[in-house]
Amino acid sequence: MNANKSILLFFIALIWSVTSMANKPENQPNFLFIVVDDLGWADVGYNGSTFYETPNIDQLSTEGMLFTNGYVASPMCSPTRASIMTGKYPARLHLTNWIGAPQPNNYKWNTILRSASYIKALPLKEVTLAESMKAGGYQTYFIGKWHLGKPEKFWPEHQGFDTNIAGCGWGAPIGGNHYFSPYGNPRLTDGPEGEHLPARLAKEEIAFLKSEHHKPFFSYLAFYSVHSPWMGRKDLVAKYEKKEKQPDEWRQERWIKFDKTQNNPVYAAMIEAVDIAIGNVLNTLKETGLDKNTVVIFVSDNGGASEVTSNDPLRAGKCFLYEGGIRVPLIVRWPGKIIAGSITNVPVTSTDFYPTILEMAGLPLMPEKHKDGVSFAPLLKGEKYSQRDLFWHYPHYEGGSEPASAIRSGNWKLIEFYEGDRVELYNLKDDIGEYHNLALKYPERTKILKEKLQAWRNEVKASEPTINPKFDPFKTQNYQLRYMNMLKEKYSWYKAQF
């Protein structure tokens, strides 16, 4: 940590110790912040999944407030995680893609544009949520996936966390046996051979919860699951392989709607393993009595990957600014403070966690730090809450998506694509699946939202794609033709299986 930042945090702590005494709750709440990687909005039972089994997450949804319009600031992991830690839009940070993705100079001949450049780490000058909680008297604890900078100096222990377990530059478990010990993780000791990573992370969290606490705590449990590489416990995979076998009539129906199917046994096994791990952690909270004064926040970092799951009724998935890429499961529980089983349709996003947690902890807000976040604590208390426009900026090619920006204003959502200056307008109240582009039908509304989106991009100084001088339309056409033929053969093979 640099000297200037150390001085800043010292003064924040000093000011808070003086100014917040009257506002602090007598018994400040603890926080358990749970992030699942790549879990889609439709991947949980409470949102309609019948193939995946998530009883513990479903139970949590009945014990707190369920957000039907919970969003993250990006359809990609690193930017969303940065938005949680800073309360700022990824576009403002210029951290708009997953760390490790190609930079503009790496682009070849097959895209019209070159994706925008992005910074490769969360800057140390940013005062993170963890640093603010620590300055406010909280013990801070990190377990799991970080992915906010490859060099060690950017890891959790240098961004406000007292303890860091398993957090490094990895975006996925890439060492050892991936999801099974030995892990080869520089911040996680190997367990017994074959130990499962979700269970191990839960075990570490449980040990922390059972330890002696002299301060309130802010614990951030970030699972590497259900990100690729897709691999599950053999017993759970076998369970879902058996469940996947259905009568021929059902299989024929599945072919008709193949792109809207949840049927992958390995992915299902990964989801259940995470649900079991979460259940064990929540049971420990209850056994220790900590649950009575612990705020539990559950969220995913972006939509489900379309290669292995369906986000239906939402359109598309991870990498896309359609709802399937940015709308995620979100639950907040605080016994005695939040009405169990309450539901809100008010849109909130991941930049909002920072000020919300500060307010719930009785700590002063810092608008200049979390400048794109708005506390939704009033919502949790059943009070009035003023909605505002939400913005997204993903100026990259990734996973089949194109560089684009988006705005949600009330029930209206506009997506602007950089290729061809195309726009799409949807009324999410009537068309949650974004099937009907209304841009031509409502030109005035389209114009207003497009202008708002451009004004926001100017305000945050968003980086934008540039013309790709290497683009070769003839090579690209041949490449796309070969790709389409490959898909045709692939679907012919799938159809033959039914």
C-alpha positions, 0 to 999 in steps of 0.5 A: 500500500502506498504512503498516500493511501495509508494516510487517507485510510488513517484519516477515514478511520479517525473521522469515522471514529468521531463522527459515527459514534452517534449513528453506529448501531449498538451491536454492529452487524456482521456481513457474509458476502457470497459470490458465485462465479457465472451462476445464471439468473435461471440456474436456481430453483427459486427462479424456475430451474427444475433440473438443477437443485439448489435447496439451500439457496432457495431457502435463503430466498425465503428468509430475506429479500429477493431482488427480481431485478438484481443486476451486475455492472458487467457481463464479465467477472473482473469488471463486476468484482471491481464494481463491488469493491469500488462502487464505481462503474467498470467504464469509469475505472477502465477495467471493462474486461476479464483480466487476461483478455486480448488487448487491442494490438492482439486483434487479427483479421476477423473483427471489424473493430478492435476491442477497447483497451482496459487496465489489468488490475484494480488500482491500489489508489482505489479505496475498496469496500474492504478498506472502508470496512476495516477503517470502520472497525471491522475484521475483514476476511477473504476466501476464494476467487479474486481475479483483480490483478495478476501481480501479488501486490494487487491481491486481497491482502493489499486491498483491505483484507486482513486475511486472504485464502485462495485469492490470487490472479486466477480467474479459474482454478488453473493449477493442479487438478483444478477443482480437486486437490492438489490445487496448486493455488499460491494462497491455498494449501493443498488438502487431501488428494481429491478434496473438492474446492467448493467444500474446502472454501466452505470449510475455511469459512466455517473455521473463521465463523467458529473462531473468536471475534473481538470485532464485527466482521466482513467476510467475502466468500467468492466461489470459483464455481461454476466457472469453467473448467466444468468438472464435478464430483463423480457421485453428483454427476452420476445423479444428474446423468440418471436424472437427465434420462427421460422418455423419448417424447421428452427428448424430442421436445428438448430438441425442438427447444434445444437452445433453451435447455438445462440438461448438463449433468456436470454443470448441475453437479457443480451447482449442487456442490456450491449449494451444499457448501453454502448450506454448510456455511449458513448452518454454521452461522445458525449453530454459532448464533451469529446468524441473528446479527449477520447480514448475508448477501448472495449474488452471482458475478454475471449471467450463466455461460450459454455453452453449458446452461440456459438463461431462459426466459432471459436472452443470451448469457455471459459476455452479452448485455442482454438480460441473460448476461447482466441480470443475476440471482440476488438475495439479502438476509438480515433476521429481524431487520428485513422481512422474510420472504419479501420481494422487490422488483426495483432494479439495483446493481453491483455498484450499490453494495458498497454504500448499502453495506456502509449504511447498514453498518452505521458508517458514513457514506463516501460519495466521492469513493463509491460515486456510481453506487446508491444505497438500497438500504431503504428498500431493505427497510420497506421505505421509499427508494428513488430509482435511477437509470442504470448503465453498462459498457462492454466495448469488447468482442467476447464469447460471440458478443459485439462491443456495446453499451446499454441503459435501463431507464424504468422499464425501457432498455436500449442497447447500442452496438458499435458495429454499424451504429445499431440500436435495439430498444426493449420494454422489459415489463412486456418483453423480458426475453428481449424478442421485440426491438421497438427502436423504429416504433418509438424513435423519440424514446430511442433518441432520448435514451441514446443521448443519455447513454452517450452523455454518461459515456462522456462523463465517465470517459469510457474507452471505446473500440477502434477500427481494426486495420487488420480486418480482412472481410474475405478471410472473415467470410470464409471463416464464418462459412466454415464455422456455420458448416461446423454448426450444421454438422454439430446440430445434425449430430445432436438431432441424430441422438434423439 
